Amino acid sequence: MSEFDTVLVVDFGAQYAQLIARRVRECHVYSEIVPSSMPVEEMMAKNPKAIILSGGPSSVYADGAPPVPHGLFATGVPTFGICYGFQAMAQALGGEVARTGVAEYGGTALDVLQEGVIFAGLPSAQTVWMSHGDSVAAAPEGFAVTASTGQTPVAAFEHPERGLYGVQFHPEVLHSEHGQAVLRHFLEAAGCRPSWTMLNIVEDSVEAVRRQVGDGHAICALSGGVDSAVAAAIVQRAIGDRLTCVFVDHGLLRKGEAEQVERDFVAVTGVKLRVVDAADRFIKALEGVTDPEEKRKIIGREFIRVFEDEQRAIMADKPVEFLVQGTLYPDVVESGGGTGTANIKSHHNVGGLPDDLRFTLVEPLRALFKDEVRRAGEELGLPAAMVWRQPFPGPGLGIRIVGEVTRERLELLREADAIAREELSRAGLDRQIWQCPVVLLADVRSVGVQGDGRTYGHPVVLRPVTSEDAMTADWAKVPFDVLSRISTRITNEVREVNRVVLDVTSKPPGTIEWE
């Protein structure tokens, strides 16, 4: 990413490290997360324009509490401390951090004492999000204290001449009402160029793939989801028909998704696509199976076998050296690696391809967050229905049927799911809701009254959730009139379904999917 200015987010174990990186990117500046254990020399090798010290769960007084990397402030790179990073910065520079015995959590009133750089043009009274026990009692020498709260006399400080700034609160959290402006002011003071735009990102990714693949050939498994679609579109733009995509229709997709891939995606990208209709094979393999983990294993195994057959057929005509995968930046961060292995077995992500088939991975999305992938898809001209498709599990509707998977049950669920998606889209909620699984309780019967008679049908569950990353989620407060339309249509239009229920469980404790 040498064409873009880089901001390093030094992670002290913060729950919000990825959120900080995303907020920086929303200012059109490239950001990258690195562990606090990384030596400063390695950080400097990345040529950072600025550094942000994240929050963290530790007290600076705790045994083993991570310190500011040795020699960081001597580099002269502009640095911004947040919460624990603010306290660690103060301690390292000779300030005083105290265990006051008074903690601040949640929304807190902040008083701006002087605007300085960070609060320039912002209100003197604002609400910020706090989450700390220790507090900075005295700023390091030469620093101006720019904000305080009722319990924290030093809630922000800065030393513009040294390029050092810090705040006790979390500007990356939406509850800090001017937090994004605070981050932007720091980035501007550090001289970061706002060049991380979708047009530049797509062009850079295409050129990187072109350099990596050269005159070689690549293969990609399309799922119908946005990640594999955008990855394939970037690679196709880079190498043209030397990319072959394989789409396995396992019969567990939602209504219209297979047709969308076959028609719309190919029309927009011109990609060379091999479609495999394997629905009968998957449904037969799932006969009599009700355990969700067993269902997942069977679906994964059958997918691998079908993909392997297609792969060998392709390789019989020409050598294929590269495998395209839609790995995202959170996957890279959570796996603990930022560099990746150049040549690895193809079953690393697709799940169990033969050991004698080796590929070099092409991962054009490995620097991007999910929201950036969607914007890249728009930049590439992909259909909106594909770009804004809600996350969908690999096993598909197979794990949204609680009970045995049959062709008849799949049709029931497919129709109910389509109605829910149509109504959410009609209400303009499809981009506000992270996803809305519709679950068929196939082994449950519910008594109802329809027409002049009693019915004994299945309930379906609506599970609308809001989230930023799927690590945590809250149940979505869908307006009652929208829920009413969904319920009425499902019970009227989908045979054997006579009850619609709403799941109002957050994650944790509940997962987003039922199985």
Secondary structure, 3 states (H helix, E strand, C coil): CCCCCEEEEEECCCCCHHHHHHHHHHCCCEEEEEECCCCHHHHHHCCCCEEEECCCCCCCCCCCCCCCCCCCHHHCCCEEEECHHHHHHHHHCCCEEECCCCCEEEEEEEEECCCCCCCCCCCCEEEEEEEECCEEEECCCCCEEEEECCCCCCCEEEECCCCEEEECCCCCCCCCCCHHHHHHHHHHHCCCCCCCCHHHHHHHHHHHHHHHHCCCCEEEEECCCHHHHHHHHHHHHHHHHHEEEEEEECCCCCCCHHHHHHHHHHHHHCCEEEEEECHHHHHHHCCCCCCHHHHHHHHHHHHHHHHHHHHHHHHHHCCCCEEECCCCHHHHHHCCCCCCCCEEECHHHHCCCCCCCEEEEECCCCCCCHHHHHHHHHHCCCCHHHHCCCCCCCCHHHHCECCCCCHHHHHHHHHHHHHHHHHHHHCCCCCCCCECCEEECCCCCEEEEECCEEEEEEEEEECCEECCCCCCEEECCCCHHHHHHHHHHHHHHCCCEEEEEECCCCECCCCCCCC
